[in-house]
Every structure is written in C-alpha cells, then in structure tokens.
Amino acid sequence: MISVKLIIIGLIQALVVLLVAPLFSGFSRQMRAKMHNRRGPGVMQNYRDLAKLMKRQEVVPEQAGWFFHNAPYITMASTLLVLMIIPIITTQSPFGWVGDLILVVYLYTLTRFVISISGLESGSTFSGIGSRRELLVSVLIEPVILLVLFVMALLAGSTNLGVISTKIATGQIPYYTSVLLGMLAFAFASYVEMGKLPFDLGEAEQELQEGPLTEYSGRALALMKWGIYVKQVSLVALFFAVFLPFGSMTSILTGVPFLSSIIFSIVIFLLKVLLAYFVVALLENAMARLRFIKTSVITWAAFGAAILSFVFYLANV
Amino acid sequence: MDAIQLLLLSLLFFGIGALLSLLFNGNSRYTRLIPGMMGTIASGIGLGSAFLSAFSTPSPLDLPAALPFGHFTMQMDFLSTLLVGMISFLGLAANLYSISYIEHFSDRNLGVLGFLTNLFIAMMLLVVTVANAFYFLVFWELMTLTTYFLITFKNKRTEANRAGYVYMLMAHAGGALIMLSFFILFITTGSFEFVDFRNAQLNSIVKNSVFLLAFFGFGAKAGIVPLHIWMPSSYSEAPSHVTALMASVMKKTAIYGILRICVDIIGPSVLWWGLLVLFFGALSAIIGVLFAMADQDIKRILAYSSVENVGIILLGIGIGMLGLASRQPLMALLGFIAALYHSLNHSLYKGLLFLGAGSVDYRLRTRNLNEMGGLAKMMPWTAWTFMVGALALSAIPPLNGFVSEWFTYQAFLTVFNSQVFTIRVVLPLCAALLALTGALAIMVAVKVYGSTFTGPTRSENASQASEVPGSMISGMFLLALGCVGLGLGAPFIVSFLSQVVFTVFHVTGFTVSGSVWVYPGDSVNNMLSTPFVAILLMSLLVVPLILVAVYGGNKAGRRVVKDPWACGYGYSSKMSISAGNFDHSVATTFKGIYLLRSMIQRPFLSIANWSRRVRDQITRMEPVLEGILKKPITKAIDFLGQKIQLFQMGDVRVYCLYIILTLAILLVVVFQIG
C-alpha cells in the first residue's frame, strides 16, 4: 500500500505541476495573442506577473474575514493533494492510500467552497456574482463528472484512480463505446471546469472583474491565480489519468532505472498537457461568449453524453 | 449496573427534571437553570448507558404481568445503542444550550418549556429501546404530543398554531399507518412483542402491507417528500434547541422505525421494496435541496435540507434492502453502513446548524437571511461552529459528512457485481442524482453561511449583534467537536456500525475498516483515510507559505480599506449579493422542478383545509345536538365527575406529579427485579 517510492513520486508530481502550471497558462495566453494577430507577452509572462504580485502590498476590504484571508492557501493545499492522488508519472495512484476518485472530486469541492465564500465575504458585487456563477457551473457539471467516473469505476471494479488507470493502460478495459463517450463528456466537463470560453467565468476580466478574485490583491491574488493554474493542469492530468494513461510507467517495481523512467514519464506527461492546452486554446478562441443563463442548455449535452456512456456500459459495448 | 438500568436512571432524571421545572415555575432564575441542568445530567447518564451497551449488550428487560397489553419489554441491541447514544449526545448539547437560550422566551411559561423538553427526550429514548409494539405506539404518540406543544409554544403567533396543526395532522396520519401495520402483525401473530413478530412466518400479503404501512407511516415523521410539508413551518416555529432535537434525532427515530420494522422484523425479501425506498430517497434528496435553495428563512432552509438528508439516508437503506433481497451481502453492508453513518452525521451537523440559527435569532430577532450579514466579526464562536456544520453539510473532506457520502457512493458501486438488470440501471443513475444533490447542497451551505456571517451587515440589529452566552457556545462547540471527531475517527465509527449491521441485519463476511483506513469490503483496491487527509491538507498549507516567503511577499504588508471596489462609485451594503439574488440563477435553471412544489403541496393543504372546515361545521352543529343527545349524558358525566374530583385539583402540575409518581413507582419495581 504505502511505499516510499510512491510517496516520492507523489511529491514529485505535485512539485512539477506546481512549477510548470504558470507556463502552460502562459502558453495558452501567448497562443491567444497569436490567434488575435498580436505579438503577445511571451510564455514566461505569468511567472513575471506572479513574482511582481507577490511583492505588492495587499489591499483588503474591511469586511474580509477568515475565509477571504485563507482561501488562497486552502485552494493551493487541496489542489496539491489532488495532484498527489492522481496517477501522473505511474499508472498507480501515488497517494492512493489516502483516498480515491471520490475524494478527488470532493477536494475540488473544498476549493470551490472556500473560493465562493471568500467572494461573498469581500462584500463586492462582482465577487458575489462570481461566486454564484462558480457554484452554478459546478451544479451543472458535477453530475456529469461523477457519472462518467462512476462508469469507469464500474468497468474497473474500483474507485481507486490507479486501478482504473492501470486497467486502461494495460488494455484490461478496452476502449468500449461507453469509454469513448465518457471521455467525450469528461473532456467537455473539464473544459468547463477550467473556466474557458464560452463558459468563461474565472477569467472574465472584462465582464465580471475576474469573479470571486475581484477584491484580491498582492500575494493573496498571486497565490489564488497560481492555485487556479495548478487546478487547470490537474483537471487535464485527471483526464489523461483516467482515459489516456499512455507514457506513464505501468509499474515502478520493474528493473528500469527509477530516476530515468520518472524523467521520461514527466516529459511525456508535459507533452500531453501541452497538446491538451493547444486544443483547448484553439477551441476557446474559436468561440464567442455565451450568455451565462444559457450555460445549462449546453451542459445538458454533456450530461446526455454521460448518460449514453452509461447506457452503452449496460449494453456492454 | 448494566446499560438498561443506567438508561432507566437517565429516564428517572429526565422525569425529575420535568417535575422540578414545573415546581420552580414561578422563580425565573431557577426555571432557567433547572430544566437545562437536569436534562444535561440525564443525557450524560444516557450517553454512559450507550457506551456501556456498546461494549457489552445488556440482557433485555422484561416486566411481566405488571401492566396490561403484554409485557413491558426493553432491549438495547446495537441499533438501539446507536440511537440512544445519538439522542443522549444531542440532548446533552441542546440542554446545555437551552440554559441561556430560553431567556429568549422569558415572556412565556418557561417551566412548561422545560417540562416538555425533558419529557420529549425521555420519550425518544423509550421509543428506540422498547421492544413491544403497544408501548412503542404509546411512547411514539407521547413524543408527537410533546413536540406539538413545543411547536405551538410561542402560541401568540398564529403561524405557530398553523404549523402545529399541520404537524398534528401529518403526525397522526403517520401514526395511524404505523398502528395499522402493528395491528396486522398482532392479528397474524397474536402478540405485541417484537420478538414474536420476528420469529413469525408471515405470508407475502402481510409482509407487503406491513412494509408499505410502516414505510409511509414512519416516512411522514422522517419527512420523505410528499409527506414533508409539515416540516419547514414547524421547524421554524419551535424554539431552536427543540428544533435541533426534532431535526436531528426525532427524525432518526423514524429512520429507526423503518430499519426496525421493514428490515429487522419483516426482512426485505423482494426487490421492489428496496426500489421504492430508493425512489423516495432520491426524490426527497433532490426536491429537498432545491426547495432549500429557494428559501430565505434560515430555519426553513435547514428544514428543507433535512428533507434532503433523509433522502440520502433512505438511498443508503434502499441499497441495503436491495442487497438483502438480491443476496449480495457486501451491497447490503455498505448500504446500511452508509445510512447509519449518515444518520449519525446528520444528527450532529443539523443539530449544530439549528443551534447556530437559534443563536443568530437570539441576537437578531429575525430568521430572514437578508437581514443578517457580517456576523462572523461580532459572533466569532457562533460563526466558527456554524462553519464546521456548513462544511460537514457540504460533505467537505475530512469532515464526517464526506465519509458517509463516500460510503453511499461505494454502496452504489457494488452494483458491478450485480446480475439484476433493474439494480444495474437504477443505482448508477441514483449516484448521478446524489452528485447533483451534493453540488446543490454546497450552494445551500455557501448561501446560508455566506449571507449570515460574511459580507456587509444588512440590518440595524445585525450591526449591533454580540456573541451569545457561554452555555450556548458550549452546546454548539460540543457538536462541532463531534463533527470533526466523527470525520477523523471514521475507522473506529465504521467498525462499530459494521457490528450493528452484522448483529441486527445478519450480514457477515466483510471487514470495512482497519487502523486508520476505511474500505468497501477489501483493502486491496480502494480505501480512504480521513486522518491522513487532514494531516496532508494541514502540512500542504506550508507550500503556499514557502512560496510567499521565497518571493519576499511577507514584507509587503497589508492595508485595510473601508469598502470593496464599486467601479469608482460610493459603496453601499445593498450592492452585495444577498440570499435573495443568490439563488436566482438556480431558480431559472430548474424552473420546472419548482413548479412541482405547488403541485405536491396543494392536495395536502386542501386536506388540511377540508378537515378544518369539517371541524368548523361540527362546532356549528353542536348547539342543535345539545338538546337531544348531550344533556342526559352531561348529567351523568357531571355526577361521575363530582366523585372523581377528589383526585382532580385542576392544576396541570398535579397531574404531572401523578405521571411522575407512576414512573417512579415503576422504576422502583424495576430495580427491585433487576
């Protein structure tokens, strides 16, 4: 269950994603600029932003309380824990002895809970509306995510992400129609969760002043932004872990040198995430904004795909 | 001393407490202190009895020939022990809380409040331990009556009377169904004893009708969806410490009834029972949470959220029954563990939230969310404890609500072993529905906590609020501690709950917990460790701190400005998001379901209206009948009455003395025998 190697791998995963997450967001930012025919700030701009924000004085409204001040820290901590549980480097879940995919889903919930309360706590109209939107999106998306993961768990016979990942990687669960449909629904759901157009919520700078983040500034804003970057990468990682775990080590106990295989897996993982970000950026920039109230009309499609995936599971195809 | 004797001692203390609160009726200082203190002591003893019984099951108590209608029998198997523990713990917290809280009602008769509260808790304890259908019904009805008087306690308000009326109607309709189900069992077995019910060979017609009657009868008390209409109004009208008890443990006596009658005694042997329970569970969960989303009254929201939670508990019970019926022990085990665990959790956090709502009401004299706001600064302890409750309600790991939802999901997952197609279809869909419910529940929790304790203050009273007295804080703190304890101590709790399922529902062959882990049947694949989650989350908080330190962020400092940013205009607290506009988006997204509400409530409300009209008609006809029928009868009664008057002092307190004396004599008899 608990092995030292797995613990080390878990820590490495969290560290790697923590460090490279701003890079990927920078990449998508740069790509958007290119598609707009602008020069763009360069892929490293997010690091520069974060470094600068960290040094800035924090300005907080009087009403801000415990949740407002601690939300950035809690967001970061719970997302890092998610990254330790998701199989990234190996197809095993490094911290699988702590919890399973249900824990992962609810750790995202913890993040959402503290962020939306912090938005309400600041007393700002913008952050209040942002919190509400954040929660409504989760209401629409959470059933999709859970139903898809549930079908995968049924196929694997376990809710442990490592078991699902391993069974997909070794072909014990072939790509049934149900898996493919689930993959589609899950991709859609994590796309929405990442806060991208046309469901742009977290980053709706022009419209909502960045939603719940409106009143944040200085180091708290830096941590919040960083936390959100990490969360976006973790969603992509979760998608790959469940549906496309190729390139990850299937076992850490074989004779392959430990260090080099870790490095190899990390490189593969980063390339996969880069690809995902490329696709996401393409989609995002090809779309217009949608009126928020219409979101529910579109998310039904995702729920439909998830239901179909379940129906195909029942039919064993 | 064995556990049942200790429980009787606790009941004795409740009785004395009830009596003393009536005796000290006039003196307001003692009236405030005595009922709460006595209740606290009695609950403490009850808790001791539950602990004792958890380690060694006491032999059942049997009082033969002492009373008519069969033996007065009491037994404490593990299921009863669990319930006794829950009721006592909540009784402890609520009584502690009530010592300062009842000042709120100082214009009313506090002695009666103390009397009723103590009696109410005692009746709940008796309901879950008595093992004879007749006495079960007696105590069940007494429980209903005491709560009726508690709901209408603030009877200056017509809302309270109306709430009490609807409650009475629903509770008695439910009570009648339960009575009928026991009556059927009595006819077929010729006995009122649960033991005889259990051992009897029942044919399927009897079983089905008993199941349906008992399920809907207890369902009315538990508040499953079409029968829930009494809850929001009566929960919001009763004093908060009573509401806390009603929502957390009185509901669980109904769950206990369902488990005792439908599972333990008649035993689910057909699939459709489980499916029916599952259906009503899912319906209650989703409808309850949507209605909670739409309300602005803090106690009504919590009441609707209780409907939702009963739904989740019923999902667990439904899975358990399906597991028993389809002979899948693991499914049954996980389903029942999920249901029992969620019952336990719900009683703690909902009790806590109702006490918190009471504290806010105590200071602000309002239950409207739109008149609160920013209370965390003025009432830090209330805010902290309420936050724990809200987190637990939202099933945030590593708190207790998460563990029971985890078990519910794991119970759903056992479907992959199932060969029955219906089960394979229904369970995963229910799981998706549970996910939707979970997401909405978070929205409710954020709305309630957010608009009560955060943001700007939205009324005069709110800006002048101050922290509540120590006894109220300690009551809430106790429950908050319980929420954390039940989350982190999951392996320990689960091992006890599995014992409950093993002994009472006869499912064996699996282990579900070990050292710091809980797992669904085997520890190879998936497991959960709440202590590790807590430790890791705590230690990972270091990472952002390090990041800030590395970048030199600590030097920058923090400047507090008065108002949040408002596009350069002057800020007003009216700009902030209040509860009213918080749920607007949900209302538009789930418009159709909200239409259902009026459809569901209309028939029940019209029945209530109709019965009121009948009552009015009868009152009108009375004078006509008087001359023909009433006079001779009244004369006879008058004559009898004069004879009986020797016993009747016309004072409620004296009648209560009779009751207590009877109880005391009974207890002496018991101790003589035991």
Chai-1 contact restraints between the chains, C-beta under 6 A:
chainA,res_idxA,chainB,res_idxB,connection_type,confidence,min_distance_angstrom,max_distance_angstrom,comment,restraint_id
A,A51,B,Y551,contact,1.0,0.0,6.0,A-B,restraint_1
A,M54,B,Y551,contact,1.0,0.0,6.0,A-B,restraint_2
A,M54,B,G553,contact,1.0,0.0,6.0,A-B,restraint_3
A,K55,B,G552,contact,1.0,0.0,6.0,A-B,restraint_4
A,K55,B,A556,contact,1.0,0.0,6.0,A-B,restraint_5
A,R56,B,A556,contact,1.0,0.0,6.0,A-B,restraint_6
A,Q57,B,A556,contact,1.0,0.0,6.0,A-B,restraint_7
A,Q57,B,G557,contact,1.0,0.0,6.0,A-B,restraint_8
A,Q57,B,R559,contact,1.0,0.0,6.0,A-B,restraint_9
A,E58,B,R558,contact,1.0,0.0,6.0,A-B,restraint_10
A,V59,B,R559,contact,1.0,0.0,6.0,A-B,restraint_11
A,V59,B,V561,contact,1.0,0.0,6.0,A-B,restraint_12
A,V60,B,V560,contact,1.0,0.0,6.0,A-B,restraint_13
A,P61,B,P564,contact,1.0,0.0,6.0,A-B,restraint_14
A,E62,B,V560,contact,1.0,0.0,6.0,A-B,restraint_15
A,E62,B,K562,contact,1.0,0.0,6.0,A-B,restraint_16
A,Q63,B,P456,contact,1.0,0.0,6.0,A-B,restraint_17
A,G65,B,A376,contact,1.0,0.0,6.0,A-B,restraint_18
A,Y73,B,L541,contact,1.0,0.0,6.0,A-B,restraint_19
A,Y73,B,P544,contact,1.0,0.0,6.0,A-B,restraint_20
A,M76,B,P544,contact,1.0,0.0,6.0,A-B,restraint_21
A,A77,B,L537,contact,1.0,0.0,6.0,A-B,restraint_22
A,A77,B,L540,contact,1.0,0.0,6.0,A-B,restraint_23
A,A77,B,L541,contact,1.0,0.0,6.0,A-B,restraint_24
A,L80,B,L540,contact,1.0,0.0,6.0,A-B,restraint_25
A,L81,B,L536,contact,1.0,0.0,6.0,A-B,restraint_26
A,L81,B,L540,contact,1.0,0.0,6.0,A-B,restraint_27
A,V98,B,S529,contact,1.0,0.0,6.0,A-B,restraint_28
A,V98,B,F532,contact,1.0,0.0,6.0,A-B,restraint_29
A,V98,B,V533,contact,1.0,0.0,6.0,A-B,restraint_30
A,G99,B,L528,contact,1.0,0.0,6.0,A-B,restraint_31
A,D100,B,N526,contact,1.0,0.0,6.0,A-B,restraint_32
A,I102,B,W406,contact,1.0,0.0,6.0,A-B,restraint_33
A,I102,B,Y409,contact,1.0,0.0,6.0,A-B,restraint_34
A,L103,B,P397,contact,1.0,0.0,6.0,A-B,restraint_35
A,Y106,B,P397,contact,1.0,0.0,6.0,A-B,restraint_36
A,Y106,B,F402,contact,1.0,0.0,6.0,A-B,restraint_37
A,L110,B,I396,contact,1.0,0.0,6.0,A-B,restraint_38
A,F113,B,S394,contact,1.0,0.0,6.0,A-B,restraint_39
A,F113,B,I442,contact,1.0,0.0,6.0,A-B,restraint_40
A,S116,B,V446,contact,1.0,0.0,6.0,A-B,restraint_41
A,I117,B,V446,contact,1.0,0.0,6.0,A-B,restraint_42
A,I117,B,G450,contact,1.0,0.0,6.0,A-B,restraint_43
A,L120,B,G450,contact,1.0,0.0,6.0,A-B,restraint_44
A,L120,B,T454,contact,1.0,0.0,6.0,A-B,restraint_45
A,L120,B,G455,contact,1.0,0.0,6.0,A-B,restraint_46
A,E121,B,T454,contact,1.0,0.0,6.0,A-B,restraint_47
A,S122,B,P564,contact,1.0,0.0,6.0,A-B,restraint_48
A,G123,B,G455,contact,1.0,0.0,6.0,A-B,restraint_49
A,G123,B,P456,contact,1.0,0.0,6.0,A-B,restraint_50
A,G123,B,P564,contact,1.0,0.0,6.0,A-B,restraint_51
A,G123,B,S576,contact,1.0,0.0,6.0,A-B,restraint_52
A,S124,B,P564,contact,1.0,0.0,6.0,A-B,restraint_53
A,T125,B,M575,contact,1.0,0.0,6.0,A-B,restraint_54
A,G128,B,S576,contact,1.0,0.0,6.0,A-B,restraint_55
A,G128,B,I577,contact,1.0,0.0,6.0,A-B,restraint_56
A,R132,B,F582,contact,1.0,0.0,6.0,A-B,restraint_57
A,L135,B,M443,contact,1.0,0.0,6.0,A-B,restraint_58
A,L136,B,S585,contact,1.0,0.0,6.0,A-B,restraint_59
A,S138,B,A439,contact,1.0,0.0,6.0,A-B,restraint_60
A,V139,B,A439,contact,1.0,0.0,6.0,A-B,restraint_61
A,V139,B,L440,contact,1.0,0.0,6.0,A-B,restraint_62
A,E142,B,A435,contact,1.0,0.0,6.0,A-B,restraint_63
A,E142,B,A439,contact,1.0,0.0,6.0,A-B,restraint_64
A,P143,B,A432,contact,1.0,0.0,6.0,A-B,restraint_65
A,P143,B,A435,contact,1.0,0.0,6.0,A-B,restraint_66
A,P143,B,L436,contact,1.0,0.0,6.0,A-B,restraint_67
A,L146,B,A435,contact,1.0,0.0,6.0,A-B,restraint_68
A,L147,B,A432,contact,1.0,0.0,6.0,A-B,restraint_69
A,F150,B,P428,contact,1.0,0.0,6.0,A-B,restraint_70
A,F150,B,A431,contact,1.0,0.0,6.0,A-B,restraint_71
A,A153,B,L413,contact,1.0,0.0,6.0,A-B,restraint_72
A,L154,B,F416,contact,1.0,0.0,6.0,A-B,restraint_73
A,G157,B,F416,contact,1.0,0.0,6.0,A-B,restraint_74
A,S158,B,N525,contact,1.0,0.0,6.0,A-B,restraint_75
A,S158,B,N526,contact,1.0,0.0,6.0,A-B,restraint_76
A,T159,B,N526,contact,1.0,0.0,6.0,A-B,restraint_77
A,N160,B,N525,contact,1.0,0.0,6.0,A-B,restraint_78
A,N160,B,N526,contact,1.0,0.0,6.0,A-B,restraint_79
A,V163,B,N525,contact,1.0,0.0,6.0,A-B,restraint_80
A,E215,B,P564,contact,1.0,0.0,6.0,A-B,restraint_81
A,G218,B,A556,contact,1.0,0.0,6.0,A-B,restraint_82
A,R219,B,V548,contact,1.0,0.0,6.0,A-B,restraint_83
A,R219,B,G553,contact,1.0,0.0,6.0,A-B,restraint_84
A,L223,B,P544,contact,1.0,0.0,6.0,A-B,restraint_85
A,S296,B,T589,contact,1.0,0.0,6.0,A-B,restraint_86
A,F310,B,P428,contact,1.0,0.0,6.0,A-B,restraint_87
